[in-house]
Amino acid sequence: MNRWIVALGFLLVPSLPAVAADLTPDMINAASFSGEIPKVDDISPLAVKVQVLLDRVRFSPGQIDGRFGENVEKALSAFATFNQLPPGKALTPEIWSRLQAVADDAVVTSYSISQDDLKGPFLKSIPAQMEDMKSLDHLGYTGPKEELAERFHMSPELLSALNPGQNFDHAGDSINVIDISVDAVAGKLNETAKVARIEVDKDRQTVEAFNKDGALMAFYPATVGSEEKPTPSGTLKVVIVQPDPVYHYNPKYKFRGVDTDKPFEIAPGPNNPVGVIWIGLSAEGYGIHGTAEPSTISKRGSHGCVRLTNWDAKRLGAMVDKGVEVTFVGDVAAAK
């Protein structure tokens, strides 16, 4: 899913991170915080471990890419506030100590590639223009590497770094992946609990989910709003939770990069413009949804909706019922 994006009215050039030499599962599993944070541009064992631990306790860092970027800072800040620790974006000894409560299990584990992982059907490429997607019968993955990276919440670059020389195209091969299983935090999370209220912060570009007692259940980095179609203010309600949604393009929004004045539909799939799930809200055309580009979360690109990684959107959708209130706060209507 790391492609140049022009169809949605913006252009991103994927960066090429530096990789720690000989990155191994043992290095990541044994990583410890000594008070020094690695450079943002480097994939480091410590950054991978911190991201995984945050992901396990539902303070999502977005895509796990092994770097201390903006989304990690957001998750660390929210985690510190939740644990009544001094606020701040950086990893601290106090935060590290609290994260160790979910570090008993290895954060990198092995996985055997199956025949199902390879059966597809896969697309050779994703059309650059949205209107060219309408002819496809499914917006699937471009290959098993992309599919596996998303399943384990990883960037394709990190997946490759952990599996040098691997093409991810042979059933039976054992590969190194992130351990995202619920068993890793058994007894610490209630996967069946329901969300009573959602808060979308347009300034911070975040989504928080609360239970009926007002306690924070989950935190997600998000892309919120656009200049073309500002995200609303006030409170809306969830009206539908739709897995594998069909994307309906409404020409009245006149999205940049879409050269048609006629409505059209795009078939479901993880590379669909709204990803694998649509949480529709009570204002026409607005919702919380997934994305085909997890690396762009918290960056400009939404058309007024609230965009999460596909896996974060699925987690939130599993906890949400119709009627849940979604409150929009903050004064900034356009995403960064």
Sine and cosine of phi, psi and omega as CSV:
sin_phi,cos_phi,sin_psi,cos_psi,sin_omega,cos_omega
0.00,0.00,0.17,0.98,0.06,-1.00
-1.00,-0.04,1.00,0.10,0.02,-1.00
-0.79,-0.61,0.28,-0.96,0.09,-1.00
-0.93,0.36,0.71,-0.70,-0.07,-1.00
-0.93,-0.37,0.88,-0.47,0.06,-1.00
-0.82,-0.58,-0.38,0.93,-0.11,-0.99
-0.91,0.42,-0.51,0.86,-0.07,-1.00
-0.99,-0.11,0.25,0.97,0.15,-0.99
1.00,-0.02,0.32,0.95,0.05,-1.00
-0.45,-0.89,0.25,-0.97,-0.07,-1.00
-0.76,-0.65,0.81,-0.59,0.04,-1.00
-0.81,-0.58,0.69,-0.72,0.09,-1.00
-0.95,-0.32,0.91,-0.42,-0.04,-1.00
-0.84,0.55,0.69,-0.72,0.04,-1.00
-0.99,0.10,0.34,-0.94,0.00,-1.00
-0.91,-0.42,0.99,-0.15,-0.08,-1.00
-0.95,0.30,0.48,-0.88,0.15,-0.99
-0.97,0.25,0.55,-0.83,-0.06,-1.00
-0.90,-0.44,0.72,-0.69,0.08,-1.00
-0.85,0.52,0.70,-0.72,-0.05,-1.00
-0.85,0.52,0.75,-0.66,0.07,-1.00
0.81,0.58,0.76,0.65,0.05,-1.00
-0.88,0.47,0.83,-0.56,-0.06,-1.00
-0.75,-0.66,0.37,-0.93,0.09,-1.00
-0.84,0.55,-0.64,0.77,0.00,-1.00
-0.88,0.47,-0.63,0.77,0.03,-1.00
-0.89,0.46,-0.66,0.75,-0.02,-1.00
-0.95,0.30,-0.73,0.68,-0.04,-1.00
-0.89,0.45,-0.50,0.87,-0.03,-1.00
-1.00,-0.08,-0.01,1.00,-0.07,-1.00
-0.87,0.49,0.63,-0.78,0.00,-1.00
-0.65,-0.76,0.43,-0.90,-0.03,-1.00
-1.00,-0.07,0.85,-0.53,-0.02,-1.00
-0.96,-0.28,0.05,1.00,-0.02,-1.00
0.95,-0.31,-0.18,0.98,-0.01,-1.00
-0.92,-0.39,0.79,-0.61,-0.01,-1.00
-0.99,-0.11,0.76,-0.64,0.01,-1.00
-0.88,0.48,0.30,-0.95,0.03,-1.00
-0.88,0.47,0.57,-0.82,-0.07,-1.00
-0.86,0.52,-0.59,0.81,-0.11,-0.99
-0.97,0.23,-0.18,0.98,-0.07,-1.00
-0.99,-0.11,0.66,-0.75,0.24,-0.97
-0.98,0.21,0.86,-0.51,-0.06,-1.00
-0.79,-0.62,0.49,-0.87,0.04,-1.00
-0.84,0.55,-0.67,0.75,-0.02,-1.00
-0.90,0.44,-0.69,0.73,-0.01,-1.00
-0.89,0.46,-0.66,0.75,0.05,-1.00
-0.85,0.52,-0.74,0.67,-0.06,-1.00
-0.89,0.45,-0.70,0.72,0.01,-1.00
-0.88,0.48,-0.69,0.72,0.00,-1.00
-0.88,0.47,-0.67,0.74,0.00,-1.00
-0.90,0.43,-0.69,0.72,-0.01,-1.00
-0.90,0.43,-0.63,0.78,0.07,-1.00
-0.90,0.43,-0.68,0.73,0.01,-1.00
-0.87,0.49,-0.62,0.78,-0.03,-1.00
-0.90,0.43,-0.56,0.83,-0.04,-1.00
-0.99,-0.14,0.26,0.96,0.10,-0.99
0.92,0.39,0.48,0.88,0.25,-0.97
-0.96,-0.29,0.99,0.14,-0.23,-0.97
-0.91,0.42,0.71,-0.70,0.15,-0.99
-1.00,-0.04,0.18,0.98,-0.12,-0.99
0.97,0.25,-0.62,-0.79,0.02,-1.00
-0.93,0.36,0.76,-0.65,0.03,-1.00
-0.99,0.17,0.97,-0.25,-0.07,-1.00
-0.87,-0.49,-0.01,1.00,0.05,-1.00
0.98,0.19,0.37,0.93,0.00,-1.00
-0.77,-0.64,0.55,-0.83,0.05,-1.00
-1.00,0.08,0.97,0.24,-0.02,-1.00
-0.99,-0.13,-0.20,-0.98,-0.09,-1.00
-0.87,0.50,-0.66,0.75,-0.05,-1.00
-0.94,0.35,-0.53,0.85,0.10,-0.99
-0.91,0.41,-0.66,0.75,0.04,-1.00
-0.87,0.49,-0.67,0.74,0.03,-1.00
-0.88,0.48,-0.72,0.70,-0.03,-1.00
-0.92,0.40,-0.66,0.75,0.03,-1.00
-0.89,0.46,-0.66,0.75,0.00,-1.00
-0.89,0.45,-0.70,0.71,0.01,-1.00
-0.91,0.41,-0.64,0.77,0.01,-1.00
-0.90,0.43,-0.64,0.76,0.03,-1.00
-0.90,0.44,-0.71,0.71,0.01,-1.00
-0.88,0.47,-0.70,0.72,0.00,-1.00
-0.87,0.49,-0.57,0.82,-0.03,-1.00
-1.00,-0.07,0.21,0.98,0.05,-1.00
0.84,0.55,0.64,0.77,0.09,-1.00
-0.98,-0.20,0.32,-0.95,0.02,-1.00
-0.81,0.59,0.75,-0.66,-0.05,-1.00
-0.93,0.37,0.46,-0.89,0.01,-1.00
0.31,-0.95,0.34,-0.94,-0.06,-1.00
-1.00,0.02,-0.29,0.96,-0.13,-0.99
-1.00,-0.01,0.40,-0.92,0.14,-0.99
-0.93,0.36,0.74,-0.68,0.02,-1.00
-0.82,-0.57,0.28,-0.96,0.06,-1.00
-0.84,0.54,-0.58,0.81,-0.01,-1.00
-0.92,0.39,-0.69,0.72,0.02,-1.00
-0.91,0.41,-0.69,0.72,0.01,-1.00
-0.85,0.52,-0.68,0.73,0.02,-1.00
-0.88,0.48,-0.66,0.75,-0.02,-1.00
-0.94,0.35,-0.57,0.82,0.02,-1.00
-0.93,0.37,-0.41,0.91,-0.01,-1.00
-0.90,0.44,-0.27,0.96,0.03,-1.00
-0.89,0.45,-0.36,0.93,0.02,-1.00
-0.89,-0.46,0.42,0.91,-0.04,-1.00
-0.96,-0.27,0.22,0.98,-0.04,-1.00
-0.91,0.41,-0.57,0.82,-0.01,-1.00
-1.00,-0.08,0.44,-0.90,0.05,-1.00
-0.87,0.49,0.61,-0.79,0.00,-1.00
-1.00,0.00,-0.29,0.96,0.11,-0.99
-0.89,-0.46,0.72,-0.70,-0.03,-1.00
-0.71,-0.71,0.08,-1.00,0.02,-1.00
-0.99,-0.17,0.48,-0.88,0.00,-1.00
-0.61,-0.79,0.68,-0.73,0.01,-1.00
-0.99,-0.12,0.85,-0.53,0.01,-1.00
-0.90,0.44,0.76,-0.65,-0.05,-1.00
-0.96,-0.26,0.20,-0.98,0.08,-1.00
-0.88,0.47,-0.58,0.81,0.01,-1.00
-0.89,0.45,-0.55,0.84,0.02,-1.00
-0.90,0.43,-0.39,0.92,-0.13,-0.99
-0.97,-0.26,-0.11,0.99,-0.16,-0.99
-0.98,0.18,-0.31,0.95,0.02,-1.00
0.91,0.41,-0.64,-0.77,0.07,1.00
-0.95,0.31,0.61,-0.79,0.01,-1.00
-0.96,-0.28,0.44,-0.90,0.07,-1.00
-0.99,-0.11,0.59,-0.81,0.06,-1.00
-0.92,0.38,-0.59,0.81,0.01,-1.00
-0.31,-0.95,0.28,-0.96,0.05,-1.00
-0.98,-0.22,0.80,-0.60,0.01,-1.00
-0.82,0.57,0.60,-0.80,-0.01,-1.00
-0.96,0.29,-0.52,0.86,-0.04,-1.00
-0.99,-0.16,0.69,-0.72,-0.02,-1.00
-0.85,0.53,-0.67,0.74,-0.06,-1.00
-0.91,0.40,-0.35,0.94,0.05,-1.00
-0.98,0.18,-0.22,0.97,0.04,-1.00
-0.97,0.23,-0.35,0.94,-0.13,-0.99
-0.92,0.40,-0.33,0.95,0.00,-1.00
-0.99,0.13,-0.15,0.99,-0.03,-1.00
-1.00,0.05,0.60,-0.80,-0.02,-1.00
-1.00,0.02,-0.11,0.99,0.06,-1.00
-0.28,-0.96,0.71,-0.70,0.01,-1.00
-0.99,-0.12,0.93,0.37,-0.07,-1.00
-0.99,0.14,-0.17,-0.98,0.02,-1.00
-0.97,0.25,0.30,-0.95,0.05,-1.00
-1.00,-0.01,-0.05,1.00,0.04,-1.00
0.20,-0.98,0.15,-0.99,-0.04,-1.00
-0.90,0.43,-0.50,0.87,0.02,-1.00
-0.89,0.46,-0.73,0.69,0.03,-1.00
-0.89,0.46,-0.67,0.74,0.00,-1.00
-0.89,0.46,-0.73,0.68,-0.02,-1.00
-0.92,0.38,-0.64,0.77,0.02,-1.00
-0.86,0.51,-0.70,0.71,-0.01,-1.00
-0.93,0.36,-0.63,0.78,-0.01,-1.00
-0.85,0.52,-0.58,0.81,-0.05,-1.00
-0.97,-0.25,0.35,0.94,0.15,-0.99
0.89,0.46,0.43,0.90,-0.13,-0.99
-0.95,-0.32,0.39,-0.92,0.21,-0.98
-0.98,0.22,0.52,-0.85,0.07,-1.00
-0.85,0.53,-0.54,0.84,0.01,-1.00
-0.90,0.43,-0.67,0.74,0.02,-1.00
-0.93,0.37,-0.64,0.77,0.04,-1.00
-0.86,0.51,-0.68,0.73,0.02,-1.00
-0.92,0.38,-0.64,0.77,-0.01,-1.00
-0.89,0.47,-0.56,0.83,0.01,-1.00
-0.99,0.13,-0.18,0.98,-0.05,-1.00
-0.67,-0.74,0.91,0.42,-0.05,-1.00
-0.86,0.51,0.73,-0.69,0.03,-1.00
0.99,0.14,-0.05,1.00,-0.05,-1.00
-1.00,0.06,0.73,-0.68,0.05,-1.00
-0.99,-0.14,-0.15,0.99,0.06,-1.00
0.88,0.48,0.56,0.83,-0.08,-1.00
-0.78,-0.62,0.31,0.95,-0.04,-1.00
-0.75,-0.66,0.90,-0.43,0.01,-1.00
-0.87,0.49,0.67,-0.75,0.00,-1.00
0.99,-0.14,-0.30,0.95,0.04,-1.00
-0.92,0.39,0.66,-0.75,0.06,-1.00
-1.00,-0.07,0.78,-0.62,0.00,-1.00
-0.81,-0.58,0.32,-0.95,0.05,-1.00
-1.00,-0.07,0.78,-0.63,-0.02,-1.00
-0.66,-0.75,0.19,-0.98,0.09,-1.00
-0.96,0.27,0.66,-0.75,0.07,-1.00
-1.00,0.06,0.98,-0.20,-0.01,-1.00
-0.97,-0.25,0.20,0.98,-0.08,-1.00
-0.92,0.40,0.54,-0.84,0.05,-1.00
-0.90,0.44,-0.49,0.87,-0.01,-1.00
-0.85,0.53,-0.43,0.90,-0.02,-1.00
-0.91,0.42,-0.36,0.93,0.03,-1.00
-0.77,-0.64,0.61,0.79,-0.02,-1.00
-0.80,0.60,0.74,-0.67,0.03,-1.00
1.00,0.08,-0.14,0.99,-0.05,-1.00
-0.97,-0.24,-0.28,0.96,-0.02,-1.00
-0.75,-0.67,0.56,-0.83,0.07,-1.00
-0.96,-0.28,0.99,-0.15,-0.08,-1.00
-0.95,0.33,-0.25,0.97,-0.02,-1.00
-0.98,-0.18,-0.02,1.00,0.00,-1.00
-0.91,0.42,0.48,-0.88,-0.03,-1.00
-0.95,-0.31,0.57,-0.82,0.04,-1.00
-0.99,0.15,0.70,-0.71,0.04,-1.00
-0.98,-0.20,-0.42,0.91,-0.03,-1.00
-0.41,-0.91,0.59,-0.81,0.05,-1.00
-0.86,-0.52,0.67,-0.74,0.07,-1.00
-0.86,-0.51,0.81,-0.58,0.04,-1.00
-0.95,-0.31,0.87,-0.49,-0.01,-1.00
-0.98,-0.20,0.93,-0.36,-0.06,-1.00
-0.96,0.29,-0.47,0.88,0.05,-1.00
-0.96,0.29,-0.77,0.64,-0.08,-1.00
-0.99,0.16,-0.26,0.96,-0.07,-1.00
0.86,0.50,0.85,0.53,-0.03,-1.00
-0.63,-0.77,0.33,-0.95,0.11,-0.99
-0.77,-0.63,0.75,-0.67,0.05,-1.00
-0.82,-0.57,0.66,-0.75,0.00,-1.00
-0.91,-0.42,0.73,-0.68,-0.07,-1.00
-0.85,-0.52,0.49,-0.87,0.07,-1.00
-1.00,0.04,-0.06,-1.00,-0.08,-1.00
-0.91,0.41,-0.35,0.94,0.02,-1.00
-1.00,-0.02,0.04,1.00,0.02,-1.00
1.00,0.07,0.11,0.99,0.00,-1.00
-0.99,0.12,0.62,-0.78,0.01,-1.00
-0.93,0.36,0.80,-0.60,0.01,-1.00
-0.98,-0.21,-0.55,0.84,-0.07,-1.00
-0.35,-0.94,0.48,-0.88,0.00,-1.00
-0.75,-0.66,0.68,-0.73,-0.01,-1.00
-0.66,-0.75,0.69,-0.73,0.22,-0.97
-0.95,0.30,0.50,-0.87,-0.09,-1.00
-0.54,-0.84,0.32,-0.95,0.25,-0.97
-0.96,-0.27,0.83,-0.56,-0.15,-0.99
-0.80,-0.60,0.87,-0.50,0.17,-0.98
0.98,0.18,0.15,-0.99,0.03,-1.00
-0.41,-0.91,0.21,-0.98,0.05,-1.00
-0.94,0.33,-0.54,0.84,-0.03,-1.00
-0.95,0.31,-0.63,0.78,-0.11,-0.99
-0.63,-0.78,0.99,0.11,-0.06,-1.00
-0.86,0.51,0.59,-0.80,0.06,-1.00
-0.92,0.40,0.61,-0.79,-0.04,-1.00
-0.93,0.36,0.20,-0.98,0.13,-0.99
-0.94,-0.35,0.14,-0.99,0.03,-1.00
0.99,0.11,-0.44,-0.90,-0.12,-0.99
-0.86,-0.52,0.78,-0.62,0.13,-0.99
-0.91,-0.42,-0.01,-1.00,0.05,-1.00
-0.76,-0.65,0.47,-0.88,0.10,-1.00
-0.95,0.31,0.78,-0.63,0.00,-1.00
-0.92,-0.39,-0.30,0.95,0.01,-1.00
-0.33,-0.95,0.56,-0.83,0.17,-0.99
-0.85,-0.53,0.95,-0.32,-0.15,-0.99
-0.88,-0.47,0.96,-0.28,0.11,-0.99
-0.94,0.33,0.43,-0.90,0.05,-1.00
0.72,0.69,0.86,0.52,-0.10,-1.00
-0.97,0.25,0.50,-0.86,0.25,-0.97
-0.99,0.15,0.70,-0.71,0.02,-1.00
-1.00,-0.01,0.80,-0.60,0.00,-1.00
-0.95,-0.31,0.91,-0.41,0.02,-1.00
-1.00,0.05,0.81,-0.58,0.03,-1.00
-0.97,-0.25,0.91,-0.41,-0.09,-1.00
-0.91,0.41,-0.26,0.96,-0.02,-1.00
-0.92,0.40,-0.32,0.95,0.02,-1.00
-0.98,0.18,-0.32,0.95,0.09,-1.00
0.78,0.63,0.79,0.61,0.01,-1.00
-0.89,0.45,0.68,-0.74,0.07,-1.00
-0.89,0.45,0.66,-0.75,-0.01,-1.00
1.00,-0.01,-0.09,1.00,0.04,-1.00
-0.94,-0.34,0.93,-0.36,-0.16,-0.99
-0.98,-0.22,0.89,0.45,0.07,-1.00
-0.39,-0.92,0.51,-0.86,0.07,-1.00
-0.94,-0.34,0.31,0.95,0.01,-1.00
-0.90,-0.43,0.58,-0.81,0.04,-1.00
-0.93,0.36,0.45,-0.89,0.09,-1.00
-0.44,-0.90,0.21,-0.98,-0.01,-1.00
-0.86,-0.51,0.51,-0.86,0.07,-1.00
-0.86,-0.52,0.75,-0.66,-0.09,-1.00
-0.90,0.44,0.34,-0.94,0.00,-1.00
-0.91,0.42,0.24,-0.97,0.07,-1.00
0.60,-0.80,0.31,-0.95,-0.05,-1.00
-0.90,0.44,-0.35,0.94,0.06,-1.00
-0.99,-0.15,0.17,0.99,0.19,-0.98
-0.88,0.47,0.54,-0.84,-0.02,-1.00
-0.82,0.57,-0.42,0.91,0.03,-1.00
-0.94,-0.35,0.28,0.96,0.12,-0.99
0.94,0.34,-0.54,-0.84,-0.18,-0.98
-0.99,-0.14,-0.04,1.00,0.01,-1.00
-0.42,-0.91,0.57,-0.82,0.01,-1.00
-0.81,-0.58,0.88,-0.47,0.10,-0.99
-0.97,-0.23,1.00,-0.07,-0.11,-0.99
-0.97,0.25,0.62,-0.78,-0.03,-1.00
-0.94,-0.35,0.17,-0.99,-0.14,-0.99
-0.99,0.16,0.22,0.98,0.18,-0.98
-0.91,-0.41,0.78,-0.63,-0.12,-0.99
-0.82,0.57,0.78,-0.62,0.08,-1.00
1.00,0.08,-0.01,1.00,-0.03,-1.00
-0.95,-0.32,0.60,-0.80,0.04,-1.00
-0.20,-0.98,0.08,-1.00,0.15,-0.99
-0.96,-0.30,0.74,-0.67,-0.14,-0.99
-0.46,-0.89,0.09,-1.00,0.03,-1.00
-1.00,0.07,-0.23,-0.97,-0.06,-1.00
-0.46,-0.89,0.46,-0.89,0.12,-0.99
-0.99,0.11,-0.12,0.99,-0.09,-1.00
-0.76,-0.65,0.97,0.23,-0.06,-1.00
-0.88,0.48,-0.42,0.91,-0.01,-1.00
-0.95,0.32,-0.22,0.98,-0.05,-1.00
-1.00,-0.10,-0.01,1.00,-0.02,-1.00
-0.86,0.51,0.70,-0.71,-0.09,-1.00
0.99,0.16,0.09,1.00,0.05,-1.00
-0.90,-0.43,0.29,-0.96,-0.09,-1.00
-0.87,0.49,0.62,-0.78,0.02,-1.00
0.34,-0.94,-0.29,0.96,0.01,-1.00
-0.98,0.20,0.46,-0.89,0.07,-1.00
-0.97,-0.26,0.78,0.63,0.07,-1.00
0.99,-0.10,-0.30,0.95,0.03,-1.00
-1.00,0.07,-0.14,-0.99,0.00,-1.00
-0.90,-0.43,0.90,-0.43,-0.15,-0.99
-0.94,-0.33,0.79,-0.61,0.06,-1.00
-0.86,-0.50,0.18,-0.98,0.20,-0.98
-0.89,0.46,0.39,-0.92,0.01,-1.00
-0.83,0.55,-0.67,0.74,-0.06,-1.00
-0.95,0.32,-0.58,0.81,0.05,-1.00
-0.93,0.37,-0.64,0.77,0.03,-1.00
-0.90,0.44,-0.62,0.78,0.04,-1.00
-0.91,0.41,-0.66,0.75,0.03,-1.00
-0.88,0.47,-0.71,0.70,0.00,-1.00
-0.91,0.42,-0.68,0.73,0.00,-1.00
-0.87,0.50,-0.55,0.83,0.01,-1.00
-0.94,0.35,-0.34,0.94,-0.05,-1.00
-0.97,-0.23,0.02,1.00,-0.14,-0.99
-0.91,-0.41,0.66,-0.76,0.12,-0.99
-0.89,-0.46,0.26,-0.97,0.09,-1.00
-0.85,0.53,0.62,-0.79,0.04,-1.00
0.99,-0.13,-0.22,0.98,0.02,-1.00
-0.90,0.44,0.72,-0.69,0.00,-1.00
-0.98,0.19,0.66,-0.75,0.05,-1.00
-0.84,-0.54,0.94,-0.35,-0.06,-1.00
-0.98,-0.20,0.76,-0.64,0.04,-1.00
-0.98,-0.19,0.82,-0.57,0.00,-1.00
-0.83,-0.55,0.28,-0.96,0.01,-1.00
0.99,-0.15,0.32,-0.95,-0.10,-1.00
-0.97,-0.24,-0.21,0.98,-0.08,-1.00
-1.00,0.05,0.91,-0.41,-0.07,-1.00
-1.00,0.03,-0.32,0.95,-0.04,-1.00
-0.94,-0.35,0.59,-0.80,0.00,-1.00
-0.94,0.33,0.28,-0.96,0.02,-1.00
-0.90,0.43,0.00,0.00,0.00,0.00
